[in-house]
Amino acid sequence: MLRYLCILAVITQLLSSANSEAPAYIKQCRRDDPQLVDCFIAALEHLRPYLASGIPEIELPPVEPFKMDSLALQLTEGPQGYKITLKNMDAYGASSYEVKSLQLGQNGGEPFKARLVIPKLKIEAKYTSSGVLLIIPASGGGDFHAVFDGVTADLTGKTSERNGYLHVDSLSIVLDVKKIDMNISRAFNNNRILLEATNLFLRDNSRLVLDAMQGQLQKKLASEFGKLANQLLKNVPISQFYSN
Ligand SMILES: *[C@@H]1O[C@H](CO)[C@@H](O)[C@H](O)[C@H]1NC(C)=O
């Protein structure tokens, strides 16, 4: 009987130590690390390849490409104003983020802040447009391509702790884009004049288009990022962030 209990104790111990071992996508930090913030930054960067391809065991979808639904952009004013709707957006490059700074928050108190830089974000989408562009009727649809260079994303959010798990309660994102390059293709039955007029407009007004996108893009990204973060956090207890 005693022997049986001993074996049981050993097995229980083995199981529980296996349990507290973190999954491969978690890089653990020491609670007493004097550079704890740097360790968390490294842990966030360690996640990159796992986020890129997704983590099936916790049902985390891949962020390459990062999928977004539609954005509706009003680009010129007036009843015949030029409007573009982007649908089925796929963004490539989001997982090559670098964490430039991190400020830890307090659960239920001070927000956390993080600044991420994404060197290049490529966006592919279907677009439809309506209205008049300059003097030409510009209703149509086709493919939309864009490259955002030098994207800085400032994240601010609040967390709370529930039964040993962290939860992101709110998240906001402010984007800054250094340069944007965009065009359309396969539109207007490939009518060159309409295609070129639209592309000329997009090239000369890339800031306008970006400003029209900004608010909606920030809200969508914040909501998608928040969902991703919580999908991960509900599967990894806080104790697994630490090796001690
Ligand atoms: C269209 O834009 C994409 C993304 O910026 C770029 O890769 C491509 O070369 C552009 N095509 C033309 C014809 O300008």
The ligand as an ORCA input file, in Angstrom:
! r2SCAN-3c Opt
* xyz 0 1
  C       0.680     48.501    -57.708
  O       0.916     48.604    -56.311
  C       1.635     47.499    -55.776
  C       1.686     47.740    -54.301
  O       2.153     49.017    -54.002
  C       2.997     47.414    -56.425
  O       3.668     46.290    -55.925
  C       2.840     47.299    -57.937
  O       4.101     47.341    -58.534
  C       1.981     48.440    -58.454
  N       1.723     48.247    -59.870
  C       1.811     49.242    -60.741
  C       1.468     48.882    -62.146
  O       2.160     50.372    -60.412
*
